[in-house]
Amino acid sequence: MNDRFDTVFKEIKCRHDSWLSNRAFRDQNAWRMKPENEDVMRSRFAVDRDRILYSGAYRRYHGKTQVFSFTNLIDEEMTNRNLHIAYVSQIARTIGKYLGLNTELIEAIALGHDLGHCPFGHDGEKALSESCEAAGIGHFHHNIESLHIVDHISRRGSGLNLTFQVRDGIISHDGEVHNTRLVPYSNKSQADIDRYIKIKKAGEHFSWMPATLEGCVVRITDTIAYIGQDIEDAIRYNLLRREELPKEQTEYLGNKNSQIIETLVKSVIVNSYENDYVAFDDETSAQLLALKKFNYARIYTDENVKKSNAIIYRTMRIMFDKYLEDITKERRDSKIYKHFLNHKNPEYLEAFQPAEQVRDFIATMTDRYYNEEVKAYMLPWRG
């Protein structure tokens, strides 16, 4: 039985590899920081995907803001982080399939790339970063925290021991930076990742690309997945009317999310096919950049959106300092002990200083959990 089992799955793996282009990253070339026994049924990247999928951090996606803070409390059809991840994964796998790339590697990166997002999206990230800087532990970046979660927080602090290629794809995504063409840095090492983290935490710019074409696909798909969906959410939220969308961009890209996705995906496939890079054509890239600028002006920096996020900036430093004091004074009844530190192994507790532990605790919170913690601390029940 076992001999037959091994034979069948070896044949299946060989057949899968035969479908890949010569530019795809092969599973057998993946490596882990800590060597481990191979899984007979699953490729290394499929193992990584499943480890992410069943992690506690993945489960918390559904409770985290994508763009519009607090709206999910009253409208559950507004996009949350979990939906964004599903969209990135689906779109990226479609692109990867047509380019002959390794879709299991793509899926693993896509599912893990936003694990480090703290409550309330990018506004929460900026507020947490200010507290981290004040505490002397450097800037906070969600892509760095995503890698930190899979390396040092998951499994009680032991980490998931993912392959280097998935870990690199996670930390190398950046939907905020606009790129027409993504050329992978194929010779990257762990030393390069360590250097990148050090430079970014110091607040400096660093030019950075994924190590694989699969990582490049996820990075370019991140933008494809959110640009039109954010418009749909803004219309649903009554920030925009569809007729207010910029005419030139909507005539070229489309004025609905499905049309925008189709236009962008076609551009990526046509311009990346049989090439050593992932890219839009120049005209599509220019129109996408213009639409991004429209979104920033009318959605992300809208006065109503910022007004609803004001509570984040007012409370983040207060809560950060509270948890830091709880650790310093060993207040064991604090949630940072009961829901976080008490569930971490000695390796994690010894490797990271209290301010870093506070950063990690807050970064793993859902919006609702953070909100309840703020209310419990600032509006305590009085009997």
C-alpha positions, 0 to 999 in steps of 0.5 A: 500500500505505502509503496503504491502510495509513494509511486502515485504521488511521485507521478502526480508531482512530476505531471504537475512540474511538467506543466510549469514554464522554465521560468517557474520556481520549482518546489524541489529548489525551495528550502527552509531555515530548519530542515524537516521531513518531506510530506509525501502528499503535498509539495513544500509550498502546499505545506506552507499554504496549509500552515498559513491557512490553519494559523490563528493569524489567518483566522483573524483576517476576517476581523480586520479593516481593509479601508473603512474602519468600523463599517463592518460593525454595521455593514458586513458586506463591506470588504474586510482583510479576509475578502481582500486576501481571497481576491488576491489569491484568486486573481494571482493564481489566475495570472500564474496559471496562464504564465505557467508559474507555480500556483501553490507558491503564489497561493501561499504568498497571497494567503500570508502577505497581510498577516501583519496588518494591525487593527484598522488597516493603514491608519492603524499601521501609521498610529502603531508605527508612531508608538513603536518609534517612540519606544525605540524599536523602529518603524512598524511595517505590516509586511515585516510584521507578517514575516515576523508572525510566521517566523516568531509568533505563530505556534506559541512563538516557534514559528511555521518554518516556511520556505524561504521563497514564501517568506520572501514573497510575504515580506516583499509585497508592497501594494502602495508602491507603483511599478510598471515592471517587476523584475525578481531579485533571484539571488536573495538570501536571508542576509538580504532580508535581515538588511532590508528589515534593519533599513526599513525600521530605521525609516529609510527607503530601500528598493526591494523586489521579490526573489521569484516571479511568483512573488512578483505576481502576488505583489502586482495583484495586490493592487489589482485586487484593491483598486476597484474594490475600494471604489465599490466600497466607497460608493456603497459607503456614499463617499462617491457616486459612480458618475464622479469617477475620472472619465479617462481612466474609466473609459480605459480601465472600466468603471466597475471592479470586474471591468478594472480587474479584467483589463489589468489582468489581461495587461499583465498576462500579455506583457509578462508571457514568456518574459523574465518579469511581470509587467503592465503595458505602459498605457495601462500602468499610467491609467492605473497610477492616475486611478490610484491618485484619484482613490487617494484624493477621494477615498483614502484621505477623505475627511469623513474617512479620517474623522472615523479613524481619529479614535485610532490615533487618539488611543494607540499611544495610550494603549501601547503605554498601558501594555508596556507598563503592564509588562514592566509591573508584571500585571498578570491580569492584563490581557497582554498576559492572559491572551498573548504572553502566557501562550508564548514559549520561553524562546519568544519571551527571551528574544524580544523586549517588552516594547516589541511584545506590545507591538506584536500583541497590538498587531495581532488584534482584530478591530473589535478586540482593540475597540473593546480593550479601549473601552474597557480601559478608558470607560471602565464599568463602575458599580 
